[in-house]
Every structure is written in structure tokens, then in C-alpha cells.
Amino acid sequence: MGDELLKSQNYSKLSDSFGRVARKLRISITDRCNMRCIYCMPYNNTEWFEQDNILSYKEILKLATIFSGLGVKKIRLTGGEPTVRPKMEDLIRSLSKINGIESVSMTTNGLLLSEGKAKQLKEAGLGSVNISLDTFKADRFKSICGIDGLNQVLASIQAADDAGLKLKINTVVVRGWNDDEVVDFARFARSTGYTVRFIEFMPLDGSGIWEPNLVFSKREMIERIKKNVKELVPLQNDSSEPAMLYSFIDGKGTVGFIPSMTEPFCQYCDRIRITSDGRFLTCLFENTGGGYDLKSLLRSGRSDDYIRRYILECIVKKPEGVISIIETKTLKPTINLMHRIGG
């Protein structure tokens, strides 16, 4: 990086070479987690970031303000598990006050989202929460997530609802692990009114177990739900959203599908990421160890204008996405480690 960046064309928005414009920023505030989900983290072999390498809340706020000035409208906090970082309500309160930011949301495993915590985060400015839940079976929960925590997560779902947070359930479906519960989750969506989003298994696991035959496709899920629950009707969907939403034909309940592997939505992607150690990722499937180092710019005293121009230089290099990796048949496990880059 040199001062020649300051001479670059003066773009005013986060537009890449494919014409996509980024408006949603996902910020990982920690790589630490209180679960050990097999499709996310290495088991008993996790190398944590040194805490001095993690962005401070002040640094996160500074970057979020710069990104807001470039057109970002929505911020989602991720991890690791974001609730393990102390005083995150202070960060939410500050982020929600940034000019141009329309919403602040969070993705969580729910273990620490007690009734009091959910209310506290809501009062700080959190608008919505996605809670991960992959099974209703306690023994299976432990085998997938590494701990006994099913009842805590179910309680957190109720706590988030009671606090007035908009709520979605994220369910990663893996063939042979929990695909037999797709019907149960569809019925859960009907009985509770919560939107359940089924996510195809992606090669972002820390254990290197991903392989194509473990992907239980959106098409298979829909067929199973139609056969065992009720017919599904597609809703009017926002093409920039990863989930394709469906309602049941009787209007009772909504489910969504995120078919990252079988029907990639890369051409509509409007999301970018900041990792907990301060790297800017233009794509979830950026090269392993990749991204652009914003932390060094912050800590070396570079001006906001310099950082802004650097970000604009980087966004132009955003790759086409996983679709090109699939087409070139170079898809493999651990393209990135989900717990380090955020969901």
C-alpha cells in the first residue's frame, strides 16, 4: 500500500467490478466461542487470536462509521460467538447512533442470551437476532455442538421473542446428521410463527469434513416438507437476501432456504465483512488467510480518507464468489474458518 492510493478514482459507493453494491456489513467481534460445532470450528485444536490482535470497540466504531459513509445501511454482529465478548451492549448502542445505519442485528448460538441479556441488547438498539439451532434432540445437539445446551438455546429463543427482538432460526442441514429433522423444523415454524432458515452445508468448517455428498439440497428439503407437512408457495423475495422465503399454502408459517452450494446467489451479493482481527473480506469465500488489513491502517494512524480510499480499491477486487469455485471444480473443505470470519 502506498500513497498512490490517495490518487485513485474518487468513487462514492462500494461497487465491485461485477456491478454489485455492498450495503450490508458483517462485523465479527470475537473468534472465541462457547460451543464447538463440528461444521464450524476445529475440535480441540483451535488457535485463538491473541487479544491484542482483536479490534477494540473504538476501532470497530471507527470502521463502521467509514463504511456507513460509503453506503452501508445494515450491520450484523457475528463471531465466533458475539455474546462472549463483554459489554457488547455498549458497542450496539454506539453503532445504532451512526448516521446512515438503519439497523443493527446479531447472529448467536443463544447460550448466553438469557431473558435479561436479550432485554438489555434490545434496549441498547439491537433490532433482530438470528439464533442457530440444528436439532431438537439433546444427544444429537451435544454431538454436533460439543456441549449440552439444547434447553438453553430453546430458552433464549423465547427470551429474544419476549424482549421484542425480530427473530429467525438458522438451521444448518447436513446429510446423515440432521436431515431427518427438516420436517420437525418446518412444523416448528408453523406452530411458533418464527421463520426457520435452512442452510446448505458449506466448506467453511474447521475440521475439514465437508464433502459434496454431505450437502442436503434446497430441492430435497422442499420435497420432504411438501410430502410430510404441506405445500409451499414462494414469497416475493429480495434478490439481495441470501434466504429464499416460502410460506405454506394455508398461510400458516414461513420457511427460508439458503442454497449456497446448489443455487449460489453470488450475482446479487451485497454483503461484506470485517474479521475480528481487522481484515476486510469482500467475499465469504475469499482465499484462505486473505482479506485486506484494515487494523494496520488504523493503528498506524492513517487518515479516515486514506482508509476510505483503500476500502474502495479493495471492493473492486471482490471475486465473483463461490459460483466460480464450483464451476472450476476447486471447491474443497476449510476454504475459510467460519469462526474467524463470521457468518
N, C-alpha and C positions, 0 to 999 in steps of 0.2 A: 504494500500500500504506500503510495507516495502522494505528494501534494498535487500531482496531476489529476487526482480525483476531484479536486475543487474546480477543475476546468471542465468537468463533464457537463453534458447537456442538462439543462435545468428542468427536469421532469417534475411534475407536481403530484403524481399518484403512483401507487405501487403496481405498475403494469409490467407484465413479463413479455417475452418475445412471442408468445402464443396468443397474446391479446387478453389474457386473464388479468383481472384486477383484484388484488388482495384487500379484503375488508375485515377479516376476522383474524385475530392474533391469539394464539395459544401460548401461555407462559407456564413453563414448568418451574415451580418454586422450590423443589427439592427432588433429589434422586432417591431419597430414603422411602421405605415403605414398611408397613407393619403386617403385610401379607407376603407370600412367596408364590404367587400364581405361576404355574408351570409354563404358561404361554407368554409370560412377560419377563420374568427375572431368572438369572442363573440360580440354581439351587445350591445353597451352602458354599457358593464360590463368587460372591458379589464383591466387586471392587467399588467402594463408595468414593465419591468425590471428596477431597479434603474440603472442610467447611470454609476455609479462606477462599476457595475457588468458586463458591456459590455466590450468585448475585445477592447483594443486600436489597432490602426493600426500597431503599433510596435509589439504588441503581435501576431496579425494575421500574419504579415510578418514572424515572427519567426517560428510559427507553420507551415506555408505554406512551408518554407524552409526545415523544418524537414520532412514533408510529401513528398516533392519533392525528397529528398534523399532516400526515401523508395519506389520510383517508380511512384508517382503521376505525371501525364503528363498534365492534364487539370484542370483548376479551374473555377468554376462558382460562381459568387456573387449573393446572394439572400437576402431576408429579412424575415418578413416584406417587406417593400419597400426600396431597397438599395439606391435609389436616394435621400431619405430624409436625409441621413447622409452627413454632409458637407465634401467637399474636397475628395470625393471618387476617383477622378481622380488621386490624389497623391498615393492612395493605388494601383490602377490599374497600374500606372507607375512602382511602386516598384515590384509588383507581376510579371509583364511581364518580368522583368530582372532576375528572379530567374533561376539559371541553371537547365535545365531539363523541365521547364514549357513550353509547346508548344502553349498553348492558354489560354486567359482569356476572359470569357464571362459573361453575366448578364441576369437575369430574372427580368422583371419590369412590372408594370402596365401602364407605359407610361405617367402618368400625368405630370411629370417634365422633360420629355425627349424632350425638345424644340430643334429647329434646332441648336442653339448654343451649347447646352449641349451635344447633340449627336456627334457633331464635336469634342468637347473638349475631350470626352471619347475615341473616335476613335484615336485621336492624342496621347492620353496617353497610348494606347496599347490595348484597348478593341477590340476584333475581331468580336464578334457576340452578338446578343441580341434576347431574346425571349420576345415578348410583349403579355400580356394577354388581350384577347378581347372575351367576351362571347355572345355579342349581337350587332346587328346593330340598335336596336330600343332604342331611348333615354329614354322613360319611363321605359322600362324594364331594361336598364342599371342602372338607379337610384334605382330600386327596388332590384337588385342583388348586386350592388356595394355600395349603400348607398349615392351616390353623383351624381350630374350632371357632367359628364366628357367624354361623348362619343366623342365629337368633338376634345377634347384634345388628346385622345388616337389615333384617326384616324390621327391627325396631327403628332403625334410622330412616327407613322409607316412610314409616308412619310419622316420625318426628319431623321430617322435612315437609311432609304434607300438612301437618298441624301448624307448622311455622308459616305457612303460606308461600312456600317456595314452589315454583313451577318444577315439575318432576318428570324425569324419564328414567327408564330402567335399561341399562346396557347389558346384553347377553351375548357373549362370545360362544358360538356354536362350533364344536369340534366333533367330527365323525367318530363314533365309537366311545366318546366320553359322555356327552350330554345331549346328543341329537334326539334321543328318545324323550326329552322333556320339552321339546318345541311346542307340543300340543298343550302341555301344562302351562307354559308361559303365555300362550295365546288365550287360554281360559282365564288366566290371572289378569290379563289386560281387559278382558270383558267384565270381570267381576269387580275390579277396582277402579276402572277408568284411567289408569296410568298407561302411558304409551310405552310399550316394550319394543326395543330396537334390537333386532337380531343381527349380529356382526359376523361376517365370514372370517375364519381364522387366517391371520396374516403372518408372513415370515419375519416377524419382529420380536421373536421370543429369545430369551436369554439362554435357553437350554439347547438350541439347535435341533429341536424335534420336528419343526414344520416340514411337511411334505404335501404335495398336491392332493393325495388321496384322503388327507385329513380335513380338507375343505368340504363342508356341507353347504351346498349352494343355496342361494336365494330361491331358485326354481324348486328345489327339493323341499325346502321349508314350506313354501306356499302350497305345494301339492299335499303335503302332510296335513297342514292346517285345514285346507278345504275339505279333505277327506274325513277328518276327525272332529272338526269344530263347526265351521260354517264358511260359506263362500266369501271371498274377499273382493273388495272393489277399490281400485286405485284412486287416491285422492289427488287434487290439484297440488302438484309438488313444486317447490322452489328448486330449480335445477342446480343451484349452488350449494344446496344442503346435501350431505352425504347419504342421509336416510331417505329411501323411497317409502312413503307412507300409504297405508291401506286401511280402510275401515271394513268392518264386517257388513254384510249385505243388509242386515237389520238395523244398522247404525249404532250398534252397541259395541264399543271398544275400538281401539286403534293400535295397529302394529306397524313397525317400520323394518326395513331391511337395508343393511349397508353391505352391498355386494362388491367389496373392494377387489376381490380376486376374479370373479366371473363376469362382472359388469362394471369395470372401473369407470369412475366419473371424473377422471383427471381433467377433461376438457372444460369442466365447469368449476374447477377448484378455485376458491377464493380465500384459502387459509394459509397462514404462515406461522412459524414457531420460534420461540426463544427457549433454549435449553436452560436448565438450572445453573450450568456453568458459563452461561453467557454467549452461547453460539446462536447465530441466526440461521435457521433452517427454512429454506424456501419450499421444501417438499419432505413429506414423511419418509420417503424412500431415497433421500439424499445419500450419497456414498458414505459408507461406514467411517466414522471419525471426521466426517465432513462438516459443512456449515461454515459460517463466517464469524470470526471472532470479534464480537462487539464489546466484550468485557475489557479487552486490552485497550480499546479505544477510550472507553470510559475512564479507566484507571491511569491512562497516560495523559489525561487532561485535554483530549481532543474536543473541539467545539461542537455544539449541537448541530451546527450547519455542516461540519465535516462528516459527522456520523450520519446525518440525514442523506447526504450525497453518496456516502459509501453504501448505505442500505439500498438506494436506488440503483447503484451499479450492480449490486448483488441480485436484486429481484429480476433483472433482465436475464440472468443466467439460470433462472428456475427451469429444471428439466421438465420434460413432458409428463413424467410421472410413472407409476407402476405399469401403466399400459405398454410403454416402450420396453420395459424389462420383461414383461410377459411375451411380447412379440418376438424379442430376440432370444427367448428361452434362456435367460440368465438369472432367473428367479431362484433364490436359494435361502436357507434359513439365516437368521441373525443378520439381515441386511442392516438393521439398526437395532439397538436395545431399547425397547419401549419405555422401560423405567427411567432411562436417561433423557429421552427426547420428549416425553409427554405424549398423550394420546391424540 
